[in-house]
Amino acid sequence: MVLHDLRYSAHSLAVAAREATRPRPRPVRRAVEVYSFPRHQRDRSVARWSAVEERRARRRLRARVGLILRLVNSPGGELALDAAETVDVPPARHRRGALWHA
């Protein structure tokens, strides 16, 4: 596999700072040899790891939403909407996201 990238060298950054101009990146070519992929030999470990990670993500989401519901539905009967805004709920992970990143 060959990857092409643009990188800034320390010298180009120093020259740009001294001359008050924009630094110029230089092209970099990197070659990598890949012999096998994790899922190539019917390796089920990635699928198991993915299932565990997704269960954990769903559990975290349920816990956060449950906290918001407890804050909103206060025991006094009034809705505490200001308290619900203090809870941060990160976005749910995409289904099969762990398999995609493997």
C-alpha positions, 0 to 999 in steps of 0.5 A: 500500500502506498500513501501520499501525504503533505507534511510541514517540516520544522524548517518551513515552519520557521521560515514562514514564521520569520517571513510572516507567510504561509508555510509550504508543505512538502509531499511525503510518500510512505509504503507499507506492506500488509500481509493479513487483515484481522478478519481475513482468516475468519477470525471471530475475535473482531466480531466478539470485540465489536459486540461487547463494545456496542453493548457497552455503548448502549448501556452508557446511553441508557444510563445517561438518558435515565439520569435525564429522566430522573432529573426532569421528572422530579418527585415534587411533580414539577418538571426541572428542565434546567437541571436536564440541560446540565447532563451531557449525552454523547452521541450514540455510536453507529451500529457496527462501528467497531467492525468498521474501525477494525 
